[in-house]
C-alpha cells in the first residue's frame, strides 16, 4: 500500500509542475500582449501628434506671411497719410489768399475760384477722415493678429504639455483615448479661430482697396481743377496784354494832343478864333490824363492779381506733384 501511494504521489507531482508551467506561460503571454498593445497605442498617438504639429507649423507660416503683407500695407497707408497732411496744410493757406483777393476787389471769376477752393478743402477733410478710419481698421487688425499669435503660443504650450503626458503614459488605453479627444478639440478650436481671422483680414483688405480707389479718383479731379485754373490765368494774362496795348495807344494820343496844343499856343496871337478849339482840346487833354491814371491803376491791380494767381498756381502745381 505504501508503494502504491508513493507511485501515485510521484505521478501527481509532474502533472502539477506541468500545470504550473502552463499557467506561467499564459500569464507571461498576456503581459506581452498588453505591453505590445500599449506600445502600439503610444506609437499611434505620437504619430498623430507629429502630424498635428506639422499642420500647425504650416498654418502658422501662412499666418506670418499674411502678417508681413499687412505690415507692408500699413507702411503704404502711412505714406499716404503724410501726403494728405501736406495737402491739408497747403489747403489751410488758401483762405488767407482768398481774403487778400477780396480786399483787392477781384473780378467775378475769382469768386468762382474761391468756391472751387472751398470744395477742394472739404474734399481734403473727407480724405483725412477716411485715412483716420483706415488707420483705426489697421490697428484693430494688428490687435487681432497679436491675439491670434498669443493663442497659438498658448496652444503650442498645451501641445508640449500633451507630449510630456504621452511620454509618461503607462499603457492604459482609456487615458490615451482621452488625450486624443482633447487634441481633436484643440484642433477644431484652432481651425475656427484661423477661419475667423482670415475672414476679417479679407474684409479689411477689400475695404482698404475700395478706399484707395476713391482717393485716386479724388486726385484726378484735383488735377482737372488745376488745369481749369491754369486756363483762367492764361485768360487774365491775355486781358493784361490788351490793356497794356490800350495804354500805349492812349499815350500816343496824349503826345499828339500836346503837340497840337503847343502849335496852337504859337499861333495864338495870329489866330484869335482858335481859342475856343484850344479850350476844348485842353478839356480833352484833362479827360485823357484822367483816363490814363485810371488805366494805370487798373494795370497795377491786374499785375497784383496776376502775381497772386501765379503764386496760387505754383502752390497747386506743387500739391499736384506731391500727390502724384
Secondary structure as UniProt FT lines:
FT   HELIX           2..92
FT   HELIX           94..103
FT   TURN            104..105
FT   HELIX           108..167
FT   HELIX           173..266
FT   TURN            267..270
FT   HELIX           274..323
//
